[in-house]
Amino acid sequence: MSESYLKDLLWRGRQVEFDYGMRRWAVKLVDYAFKSEYAFGDKYGRKTTSDCFEEILYSCDYGYSLAEILRNVDSSRIYIY
């Protein structure tokens, strides 16, 4: 999945999940009253948030960056809600 396609899905209100490295990862755009934030992390654990997509994309807080997951994940392991 390309980074631009992911960003487009998020802006359209979708949540995207990936099975990668024995975990389920989730990324979504959270809308608050006065701002929007991207959230990325373990679906059942902690998440990192930022108002900048590129910060979420290249952050290595979990040992993997979202960019690395997008490059390496099998397309059959991507779930769009």
TAMO-V32567 format. One line per field, one symbol per residue. ss: DSSP state (~ for helix, > for strand, _ for the rest). phi: phi as a letter, one per 30 degrees, with the letter a starting at -180 (. if undefined). burial: # if it has 9 or more other ideal C-beta (glycine too) atoms within 8 Angstrom, else .. A space follows every 10 residues. Layout:
BEGIN
ss->???
phi->???
burial->???
END
This chain:
BEGIN
ss->__~~~~~~~~ ~____>>>>> __>>>>>>>> >____>>>>> >>____>>>> __~~~~~~__ _____~~~~~ ~~__~~~>>> _
phi->.ddddddded ddidccbbca iibccbbacc ccecabbdbb ldecbdbcba dcdddddcdc dcjbcddddd dcddddccbc c
burial->.....##.## ...#.###.# ...####### ......#### ###...#### ..#.#####. ...####.## ..#...##.. .
END
